[in-house]
Amino acid sequence: MRKSGILMHISSLPGPYGIGTFGKYAYDFIDFLHAGGQAYWQLLPLSPTGYGDSPYQSFSTFAGNPYFIDPELLIGQALLTGKEIQFFRWFDEEEKVDFGCLYRNRPKVLKQAFQRFSPDANYRKFLNDNADWLPDYALFMALKEHFNGCCWQDWPEEFRLRRPETLEQYRQTSAGEIEFQYFLQYEFYLQWTNLRRYASEKGIRIIGDVPIYVPLDSADVWSNYQLFQLDDHRRPARVAGCPPDSFSANGQLWGNPLYDWNKIHETGYEWWIRRLKAAAQRYDVIRLDHFRGFEGYWSVPADESTAINGKWAPGPGREFIQTIQQALPDTEFIAEDLGFLTPEVKQLQQDSGWPGMKVIQFAFDSREAGDYLPHLYPVNSVCYSGTHDNLTLKQWFSDAAPKDVQSAKAYLGLHREEGLVWGMIRGCMGSVSRLCIIQMQDYLELGKEARMNTPGLLSKQNWTWRAGADMFSDRLAQKIRTITERYGRL
């Protein structure tokens, strides 16, 4: 069946607490999706944000971001009072996330809630169900607090190398801080579970995002160091990136530690299976980021300052995909197969049976050839107006080369009465792709001020866009519903 959905992260929801949460405005947005005839809500990773405030640089692939815990729902649990919430300033600009303000103030409020929390049987069950990752994560976060937030690579050797007697002693002396981390994950779980249940009741399925790599400064690498390409001192030997192309002469140096796929293979891909099973419990569909890295990945010496001197190395390939499919036979995936695609990568995606991605902006980019014109799309694909890494459609029409814009106008028959942005949305909706995902910023016809992320650029603009409370109008929902119905996606 043909369906459609909207891409917008939780952080971009409106609300009075500096960042979108799992509270009232999230429920209101689900109602908006339902009114607009949508079937999917796509999110970015829900994990705690780390370096650069990026949800793709998280302290744990398993954990949830405590910033999304809604303070008003905690009031409903008698864990906070309205006065305690109002005591803190949460933002300077209502439509921008101020991560610095959240970092300073949110833990203070959440610790007040923790002090009133009484563990019960449901809490103890949660701890037991997540015992494969939660203790190490809670210990990791407590240690980061103890060492003033510095990367675990800079911790004293006995902590960095995880000497058992040192860790056990710290667990005993810092039990309160560790228990606080348990509490945060439990509250995240409760609120997210209730929100997802409401979405399901409204016929909305959640698409979640699982990055292929995890950052060096994470509980994942610290506690599973043997699965990564680290030296005897647990420093990265080689790191991830992507090669130079027509968009970047130096390539992109991401800096994430690379997996030791031979060792992961020896375990039967156990960590990856656990990771994806956890994601499958959180989401209805998983977008598997950087799919091409499972066929081959760009490996760069850790001491390089650019990605130029990297080389291609083989990924785990078909065996990995088949193992995942056998372990999670009922889980739906989307393969993020953008970027430099060889025939081998294309074959791996086709063999997986998972739909790939088509970004309509790429169809008219004269810098690089591709198969992104809608008449070339396979049915088993997902058409996007853009992703979190792309320009908004309004920005694309302003910034793209004039010949590219003219190509889009000619191909799609764009005209002023409809509007350029809505004409591009029509191109997505009218494609043969079984699923169509439109960024909320595009439905709102917003420009560069609403771009979610500019890859390779550390900027206070990245990850900070928030919608205004008045943007999700009944009129817009009806307009979305009309175009959705017109193209058989209702």
PAMAR-671798 format. One record per residue (C-alpha): x negated, y negated, z negated; residue in one letter. Coordinates in steps of 0.02 Angstrom, whole numbers, plus 32768, in hexadecimal, padded with zeros to 4 digits. Layout:
N
   east   north     up   aa
      X       Y      Z    A
...
//
This chain:
490
   east   north     up   aa
   8000    8000   8000    M
   7FCA    7F4E   8026    R
   7FAE    7EE8   7F89    K
   7F5C    7E46   7F51    S
   7F17    7DF6   7EB5    G
   7EBD    7D61   7E6D    I
   7E09    7D4F   7E31    L
   7DF4    7CE4   7D96    M
   7D8D    7D09   7CFB    H
   7DD3    7D03   7C49    I
   7D5D    7C73   7C23    S
   7DB4    7C08   7CA7    S
   7E5E    7C0E   7C53    L
   7E9C    7B6D   7C04    P
   7EB1    7B5A   7B49    G
   7E79    7AF2   7AB3    P
   7DE4    7B5A   7A78    Y
   7D5B    7B2F   7AF4    G
   7D6A    7BCC   7B5E    I
   7DF4    7C3C   7B9E    G
   7E2A    7CC2   7B22    T
   7E9E    7D58   7B14    F
   7F26    7CE9   7ACD    G
   7FC0    7C8D   7B0E    K
   7F75    7C4B   7BAF    Y
   7F3C    7CF8   7BE4    A
   7FED    7D39   7BCF    Y
   802F    7CA1   7C2D    D
   7FB6    7CC5   7CBD    F
   7FF5    7D78   7CC8    I
   80A5    7D31   7CD7    D
   8064    7CBE   7D61    F
   8018    7D53   7DBD    L
   80BB    7DB2   7DAE    H
   8121    7D1E   7DED    A
   80A9    7D0E   7E80    G
   80C3    7DC3   7EB2    G
   8010    7DF5   7E8B    Q
   7FDA    7EA5   7E5A    A
   7F28    7E86   7E1C    Y
   7EC7    7E12   7DAB    W
   7E0B    7E1C   7DCB    Q
   7D92    7DE9   7D42    L
   7CD8    7DD2   7D2D    L
   7C7F    7E3E   7CA9    P
   7CCF    7E2C   7BFD    L
   7C29    7E4B   7BA3    S
   7BD2    7DCD   7B31    P
   7B79    7D47   7B96    T
   7ABD    7D38   7B86    G
   7A39    7CDA   7BE9    Y
   7A80    7C48   7C4B    G
   7B2E    7C6C   7C04    D
   7B46    7CEA   7C90    S
   7BBD    7D7C   7C77    P
   7B43    7DDD   7CE4    Y
   7AB8    7DC4   7C62    Q
   7B08    7E16   7BCC    S
   7AC4    7E56   7B27    F
   7B26    7EF7   7B44    S
   7B81    7F4A   7BD3    T
   7BF6    7F9E   7B55    F
   7C20    7F0D   7AE1    A
   7CA6    7E87   7AF5    G
   7C8C    7DCB   7AEF    N
   7CC3    7D88   7A44    P
   7CE6    7CDD   7A92    Y
   7D82    7D2A   7AE1    F
   7DCC    7D55   7A37    I
   7E5F    7CDD   7A23    D
   7E5F    7C7A   7980    P
   7F1C    7C68   797D    E
   7F32    7D24   7984    L
   7EBE    7D2E   78EE    L
   7F33    7CB5   7895    I
   7FBE    7D31   78BB    G
   7F58    7DB6   7862    Q
   7F44    7D43   77CA    A
   7E87    7D3E   77E9    L
   7E7E    7C83   780E    L
   7EDF    7BE4   77EE    T
   7F07    7B5A   7869    G
   7EA3    7AE0   7802    K
   7E06    7B4B   780F    E
   7E13    7B4F   78CD    I
   7E32    7A95   78DD    Q
   7D9A    7A6C   7873    F
   7D24    7A8F   7906    F
   7D0C    7A36   79AB    R
   7D17    7AB2   7A3B    W
   7CF0    7A49   7AD5    F
   7CC4    799F   7B1D    D
   7D20    79BD   7BC2    E
   7DBE    7A25   7BB8    E
   7DA2    7A6D   7C67    E
   7CED    7AA2   7C48    K
   7CAC    7B2B   7BD5    V
   7C2D    7AE4   7B5A    D
   7BC9    7B80   7B30    F
   7B58    7B20   7AB9    G
   7BED    7AE8   7A51    C
   7C32    7B99   7A50    L
   7B89    7BE0   7A1C    Y
   7B80    7B69   7988    R
   7C33    7B72   794A    N
   7C8F    7C0F   7980    R
   7C2D    7C86   790E    P
   7C55    7C18   7878    K
   7D10    7C29   7895    V
   7D05    7CE2   78BB    L
   7CA2    7D00   781C    K
   7D2D    7CAE   77B9    Q
   7DA5    7D2A   7807    A
   7D2F    7DBA   77E2    F
   7D2D    7D8D   7729    Q
   7DE9    7DAB   7720    R
   7DE7    7E4B   7787    F
   7E14    7EEF   7733    S
   7DDD    7F8D   7790    P
   7E64    800E   77AE    D
   7E77    80B7   7804    A
   7E83    8067   78B2    N
   7DE1    8009   7894    Y
   7D88    80A6   785C    R
   7DC9    8103   78F5    K
   7D86    8077   7964    F
   7CD9    8088   7915    L
   7CDC    8144   792D    N
   7D17    8137   79E3    D
   7C88    80BF   7A0D    N
   7BFE    810F   79A7    A
   7B95    8131   7A42    D
   7B6B    8077   7A5B    W
   7BB3    8009   79D2    L
   7B35    8029   7945    P
   7AA0    8000   79B5    D
   7AF8    7F66   79FB    Y
   7B28    7F25   794F    A
   7A77    7F41   7910    L
   7A30    7EEA   79A9    F
   7A9E    7E51   7991    M
   7A77    7E49   78D8    A
   79BD    7E4E   7901    L
   79D1    7DC5   7983    K
   7A22    7D5A   78FD    E
   7993    7D85   7886    H
   790F    7D56   7907    F
   7965    7CB3   7939    N
   79A7    7CF4   79DE    G
   7902    7D21   7A2F    C
   78F2    7DB0   7AAA    C
   78D2    7E5C   7A5D    W
   782E    7E61   7ABF    Q
   77EE    7DDD   7A47    D
   7825    7E33   79A7    W
   77A2    7E7E   7931    P
   7762    7F23   7974    E
   77BC    7F90   78F5    E
   7864    7F49   7930    F
   7836    7F3F   79E7    R
   77FF    7FF6   79E9    L
   7894    802C   797E    R
   7834    8080   78F2    R
   78BA    80E4   7895    P
   7888    80B7   77E4    E
   7885    7FFC   780C    T
   7930    8000   7860    L
   797E    8065   77D4    E
   793E    7FEC   7751    Q
   7982    7F58   77B3    Y
   7A2B    7FAD   77C6    R
   7A38    7FB7   7709    Q
   79FF    7F05   76E6    T
   7A6A    7EB7   7770    S
   7B07    7F21   7762    A
   7B77    7E86   7759    G
   7B3B    7E3E   77FE    E
   7B48    7EE8   7852    I
   7BFA    7EFD   7810    E
   7C24    7E50   7854    F
   7BF1    7E8C   7902    Q
   7C61    7F24   78ED    Y
   7CF1    7EB1   78BF    F
   7CD7    7E44   795A    L
   7CDC    7EDA   79CD    Q
   7D77    7F1D   7977    Y
   7DD5    7E79   7988    E
   7DA0    7E6B   7A3E    F
   7DE1    7F1B   7A5B    Y
   7E89    7EF9   7A05    L
   7EAC    7E58   7A62    Q
   7E73    7E98   7B0B    W
   7ED7    7F3A   7AF9    T
   7F76    7ED8   7AD4    N
   7F59    7E61   7B66    L
   7F36    7EEE   7BDF    R
   7FD4    7F48   7BA5    R
   8039    7EAB   7BCB    Y
   7FEA    7EA0   7C78    A
   8019    7F54   7C99    S
   80CD    7F32   7C65    E
   80D0    7EA6   7CE6    K
   8089    7F15   7D6E    G
   7FDD    7EC2   7D6B    I
   7F42    7F2F   7D77    R
   7E98    7EEF   7D39    I
   7DFD    7EF6   7DA7    I
   7D60    7EEF   7D3D    G
   7CAC    7ED2   7D71    D
   7C19    7F42   7D44    V
   7B6F    7EF8   7D74    P
   7AF3    7F77   7DB6    I
   7A67    7F34   7D47    Y
   7A5F    7F06   7C90    V
   79EC    7E7B   7C50    P
   7949    7E9D   7BF7    L
   7987    7E45   7B59    D
   7A13    7EBE   7B36    S
   7A3E    7F48   7ABE    A
   7A4A    7FB8   7B57    D
   7990    7FAB   7B81    V
   7955    7F9F   7ACC    W
   79AD    803F   7A99    S
   799B    809F   7B3F    N
   78EC    8066   7B6F    Y
   78C0    8112   7BB4    Q
   793C    80FA   7C43    L
   78E4    8060   7C88    F
   7841    803B   7CE1    Q
   77E4    7FFC   7C47    L
   772D    8014   7C18    D
   76EB    805F   7B76    D
   7707    7FB9   7B1E    H
   77BA    7FB6   7B5F    R
   7797    7F24   7BD3    R
   77E3    7F27   7C83    P
   7772    7F6E   7D08    A
   77E0    7F39   7D99    R
   787F    7ED1   7DA1    V
   7917    7EBC   7E0F    A
   793A    7E3F   7E98    G
   7966    7E34   7F4E    C
   78F6    7E14   7FE4    P
   78E1    7D74   8047    P
   796A    7D53   80C6    D
   79B6    7CC5   812A    S
   7A00    7C7E   808A    F
   7961    7C82   801F    S
   78AE    7C82   805F    A
   786D    7CC3   7FB8    N
   78F7    7D40   7F9A    G
   7947    7D48   7EEE    Q
   78E8    7D7D   7E53    L
   796B    7DB9   7DD8    W
   78EE    7DFC   7D58    G
   7959    7E8C   7D18    N
   78F7    7F28   7CE9    P
   790B    7FB3   7D68    L
   794F    805E   7D41    Y
   78E0    80F6   7D3E    D
   7955    815B   7DAB    W
   78EE    81FA   7D9A    N
   7904    81FB   7CDD    K
   79BB    81CB   7CEC    I
   79D2    825B   7D66    H
   7984    82D2   7CE7    E
   7A0C    82A2   7C69    T
   7A96    82C5   7CE7    G
   7AB6    8209   7CF3    Y
   7AFC    8212   7C42    E
   7AE5    8158   7C17    W
   7B34    811F   7CB9    W
   7BC7    8195   7C9F    I
   7BE2    8150   7BF0    R
   7BD4    809F   7C33    R
   7C55    80B8   7CBB    L
   7CCA    811B   7C4B    K
   7CCA    8089   7BD2    A
   7CF1    8013   7C63    A
   7D7D    8086   7C9E    A
   7DCC    807A   7BF2    Q
   7DC6    7FBC   7BFC    R
   7DFE    7FA1   7CB1    Y
   7E72    7FF0   7D31    D
   7DF6    7FDD   7DC1    V
   7D39    7FC6   7DBA    I
   7CDB    7F56   7E34    R
   7C2E    7FA4   7E3A    L
   7BB5    7F15   7E55    D
   7B23    7F1C   7ED1    H
   7B55    7FC4   7F18    F
   7AC5    7FC1   7F94    R
   7A4E    7FD7   7F01    G
   7A89    808B   7EEE    F
   7A41    80B2   7F9A    E
   79A5    8048   7F8D    G
   7970    7FB5   7F20    Y
   78F2    7F27   7F2C    W
   7866    7F46   7EAE    S
   77F6    7EB4   7E7E    V
   7758    7EB9   7E0F    P
   7787    7E6D   7D68    A
   76FE    7DE8   7D70    D
   773A    7D9C   7E14    E
   778C    7CF0   7E18    S
   77F3    7D12   7EB4    T
   783E    7DAC   7F06    A
   77D3    7DA0   7FA3    I
   775A    7E2B   7F73    N
   77DD    7EAA   7F47    G
   77FC    7F4E   7FA0    K
   788D    7FC2   7FBF    W
   789C    805A   7F4E    A
   7919    80E8   7F5C    P
   79B4    80E6   7EED    G
   7A0F    8180   7EAB    P
   7A7C    818B   7F47    G
   7B08    8205   7F6A    R
   7AE5    8276   7ED6    E
   7B04    81E7   7E5D    F
   7BA8    81B7   7EB1    I
   7BE4    826B   7EB2    Q
   7BB5    8281   7DFA    T
   7C18    81E5   7DCC    I
   7CAE    821F   7E30    Q
   7CAB    82C9   7DDD    Q
   7C9D    827C   7D2F    A
   7D25    81F8   7D4F    L
   7D98    8249   7DD1    P
   7E2B    81D3   7DB1    D
   7DC9    8130   7DAC    T
   7DDA    80B4   7E3C    E
   7D41    8055   7E77    F
   7D1C    7FC5   7EEC    I
   7C6D    7FC8   7F38    A
   7C1E    7F1A   7F3C    E
   7BC3    7F3C   7FDE    D
   7B91    7E8A   800A    L
   7AE1    7E57   803B    G
   7A5E    7EB0   80A4    F
   7AB3    7F50   80DD    L
   7A56    7FD9   8139    T
   7AAE    8068   8193    P
   7A83    80D4   80FC    E
   7ADC    805D   8085    V
   7B74    8057   80F5    K
   7B77    8114   80FF    Q
   7B6B    8123   8041    L
   7BFF    80AE   802D    Q
   7C65    810E   80AD    Q
   7C38    81B5   805E    D
   7C6E    8175   7FB3    S
   7D1C    814E   7FF4    G
   7D1A    80AE   7F8C    W
   7D57    800F   7FE4    P
   7CD0    7F91   800E    G
   7CDE    7ED3   8009    M
   7CF9    7E54   8093    K
   7CE3    7D9A   806F    V
   7D3B    7D32   80F2    I
   7CC0    7CA1   80E1    Q
   7C37    7D12   8123    F
   7C99    7D31   81C3    A
   7C6A    7C86   8206    F
   7BB8    7C73   81C4    D
   7B47    7C60   825B    S
   7AA8    7C7B   81F5    R
   7AC2    7D36   81E8    E
   7B1E    7DB6   8250    A
   7B9C    7E2A   81FC    G
   7C42    7E82   820C    D
   7CA8    7E07   81A5    Y
   7D24    7DCE   822A    L
   7DCF    7E0B   81F1    P
   7DF4    7E6C   8290    H
   7D5D    7EDB   8267    L
   7D92    7F05   81B5    Y
   7DB7    7FBA   818A    P
   7E5C    7FD8   8131    V
   7DFD    8020   809D    N
   7DB2    7F7A   8069    S
   7DD2    7EE4   7FF9    V
   7DD9    7E39   804D    C
   7DA2    7DA6   7FE1    Y
   7DB1    7CEB   7FFF    S
   7D10    7CE3   7F9B    G
   7CBF    7D29   7EFF    T
   7C7C    7CD3   7E63    H
   7BD6    7CBC   7EC1    D
   7C22    7C65   7F59    N
   7C5B    7BB6   7F80    L
   7D13    7B91   7F68    T
   7D6E    7B8A   800F    L
   7D82    7ACE   8003    K
   7CC8    7ABE   7FE2    Q
   7CA2    7B32   8073    W
   7D00    7AC4   80ED    F
   7C9D    7A2E   80AB    S
   7BF0    7A7E   80A4    D
   7BEB    7B00   812F    A
   7B99    7ADA   81D6    A
   7C12    7A7F   824A    P
   7C08    7B0B   82CB    K
   7C37    7B8A   8244    D
   7CCE    7B24   8210    V
   7D01    7B11   82C7    Q
   7CF0    7BCD   82DD    S
   7D65    7BEB   8248    A
   7DE3    7B6D   828C    K
   7DE5    7BBF   8337    A
   7DED    7C73   82F7    Y
   7E75    7C55   8274    L
   7ED6    7BCF   82D0    G
   7EC4    7B56   823F    L
   7F29    7AB6   8241    H
   7F47    7A1F   81D1    R
   7FFC    7A43   81AA    E
   7FD0    7AE8   8156    E
   7F2A    7AAA   8112    G
   7E7D    7AF3   8130    L
   7E72    7B4E   8089    V
   7F1E    7B9F   8096    W
   7EF8    7BCE   814A    G
   7E5E    7C2D   810E    M
   7EC8    7C80   8087    I
   7F41    7CB2   8111    R
   7EAF    7D03   816B    G
   7E89    7D6B   80D0    C
   7F3E    7D9A   80B0    M
   7F5A    7DC8   8165    G
   7EC3    7E3A   8170    S
   7ED9    7EF6   8179    V
   7E7A    7F0C   80D4    S
   7EE6    7F6E   805C    R
   7EBE    7EF3   7FD0    L
   7EA7    7E36   7FD8    C
   7E5C    7DD0   7F49    I
   7E62    7D12   7F47    I
   7E00    7CA6   7ECD    Q
   7E73    7C3D   7E61    M
   7E0A    7BA4   7E90    Q
   7E3D    7BBF   7F45    D
   7EF6    7BC7   7F20    Y
   7EDC    7B25   7EBF    L
   7E7A    7ADA   7F53    E
   7DEA    7AA5   7EE3    L
   7D3D    7A73   7F1F    G
   7C8B    7A82   7EE2    K
   7CBB    7A4A   7E32    E
   7D13    7AF2   7E1D    A
   7C8C    7B65   7E63    R
   7C6A    7BEE   7DE4    M
   7BB3    7C13   7E07    N
   7B26    7BE2   7E7B    T
   7AB1    7C7A   7E83    P
   79FA    7C5A   7E5A    G
   7A1E    7BB1   7E0B    L
   7A1E    7B94   7D4F    L
   7AA1    7B0E   7D39    S
   7B1A    7AD0   7CB5    K
   7B9C    7AD8   7D40    Q
   7B90    7B95   7D4D    N
   7C15    7BFD   7CF4    W
   7C6A    7B64   7CA8    T
   7D03    7B41   7D15    W
   7DAB    7B45   7CBD    R
   7E59    7B2A   7D02    A
   7ECB    7AA4   7CBE    G
   7F67    7ADB   7C62    A
   7FD7    7A8B   7CE6    D
   7F88    7AE2   7D7C    M
   7FED    7B85   7D76    F
   8092    7B3A   7DAC    S
   8130    7B94   7DE0    D
   8121    7B3D   7E89    R
   8074    7B85   7EA7    L
   80AC    7C32   7E6F    A
   813A    7C2B   7EEE    Q
   80C4    7BF2   7F78    K
   8050    7C84   7F51    I
   80E2    7CFB   7F4D    R
   811E    7CBF   7FF8    T
   8079    7CDF   8051    I
   8064    7D83   7FF3    T
   810E    7DBE   802F    E
   80F1    7D80   80E0    R
   805B    7DF3   80F3    Y
   80A7    7E8B   80A1    G
   8046    7E83   7FFD    R
   80D4    7E61   7F84    L
//
